[in-house]
């Protein structure tokens, strides 16, 4: 996976994702084998995401390294790999949990997030991320871009990414 930290995409739909992809020069991106200039478009796969507008299906670009043969999905910073819930919603849920606030405003804002989603996010945070963040001096109260940068550079995973598949940061 390759996560791009950019402000060139602000909305969550296929048109904005495609425009985001058009701004990327694949030859600038590096593969996990540390080579750059060797990635080519390989295909797309569908990914459903829970947004304020409902479930949105994005066709996520996959690229392949001509040298080592590995494939990588290209993600904007707000997508958590292997999750249908956006990063902002993950962080809102965790912040509400830590401050003992109600989750009602989160569920009202995004009606596609329910109690089971909230329990899942909290359990994953407590099981995988709470101690990891604390061990490296990161805080869930930091700004979102700082959290993303710290997690991608330190853990090689997006914040709240559970599977231990390396995720490359690109800014």
N, C-alpha and C positions, 0 to 999 in steps of 0.2 A: 504494500500500500504506500501511496505517496499522498501526504496531506499538504495542501498548499495554503499558506497563511497569506491571505490577500483580502482587501476590501472591495475587490472588483465584482463580488457577487453578494447581494444583500437579500434577495428574495429566494424562495424555495420552489422553483418550478423548472421544467425542462428547458424552457427558452433561456432563462438566466443561467442555467448550468451550461448550456451550449455556448452562450456568449462568453462565459468564464473560460471554457475550453479553448475558444478561439483566441484568447489572449495569451495562451501558454505556448511557449516554444519548446517542443518536446526534446530538442537537442540540448537544452539547458538543464534538463532534469537528470538526476543521477539514479542509477540502479543500486540495489543493495550490494552489488558486487563492486561498488565504488566507481564504476565507469559512467561518464556522462557522454551524451551524444549518440547513444546506442539504442534508445527506446523508440519503438514504432507502434502505431495504433494496431491493436490486436483484436478488438471487438468490444461489445457492450453487454452488460447484464442489467436486469431490472431490479430496482431496490425501492421498497415502499417506506415512506417516512410520514410520521404523524405531525402535521402542521396545524396552524390555526384554521387553514382552509379545508382541512380534512386529510385523508390519506392521499399522498401524492406519490406517483411512481416515477422515479428518475431512471433513465438509461445511463448507467455509470460506465465511463470509459475505462477500458483495460489496455495497458500498454505492455509490450514484450521487449525484453532485452535481446538484441541480436547476438550478443556475446555469450551470455550464460543461459538464456532461454527462460528466465524467470518472468512471471507476469505480475503486474501491479495495477491496482485500481487507483484512479485519480479522484481524490476527495477534496472538497473545500473544507475549511476549518470547522464549520458548524455541524458536520456529520460525524457521528461516532460509529466506527466500523462495527458491524454485527448488531446494531441497535436501530430500531425504528424511531426512537425518541431523539430529538435534536439535542445537541450539546447544551444550549441555553436552558432547555427544560431540565436536563440532568442536574445542572448546577442550581437552578431554582429549587428543585426538589430537595437537594442536599442542604442548601442554605436554610430552607424552611425547617427541615428536620433538626439541624444543629441549633437553631434559635427557638425551637419548640413552637413555631408558627403553624397555623392551619394550612392545609394543602388545598383548601377550597378555592382560593384565588387562582391557583395553578390549573385546577380542573375546570374552573369556569372560563379561564382564558383559552385553554386548549381542551375542548370537550372530548377529544380523542384520547386523552390521558386519564386513566381511571385509577382506583385504589390499588389494583393489582400491579399496574405499572409503577406506581409510587413505591410500593413495598419491594418490588424487584430492584429498582434503582438504589434504594437505601441499602438493601442487603448486599448488593454488589459493591457499593461504596465501602461499607463496613468490612466486608470480607477481603477486598483486594486493594483499595485505594487509601483509606484513612491513614493507616500506619505508614504506607509508602510516602505519602505527601509529607507527613510529619517528620519522617526520618531525614528528608532532604530539605526541611525548612520551608516547604510550600504550604500555602493555606488556601482553603476553599473560598476565603474572602478576598483573595487576590483578584485582579481583573482577569477576564476570561482569556484574553490573548496571552497574558503571562502564564496562566495555568497551561494553556496549550503548548506554548514554547517549552516550558519546564518539563512537561511530561514527554513530549516528543524527543527532546534532546537527552533527557536523563533515562527514561524507561523505554524509549523507542516505540512508544504506543501513544495513541490519542488518549486523553483523559477519559476514563470510564470504558475504554476498549478492554474487553475481558480476554479475548484470545491473544496469546503471546506471539502473534505474527508481527514481525518487524514493520514499523511504519516510519517512513522517511519524511523528514520535515523539509519543506522548500518554501522560501520566502521571496 
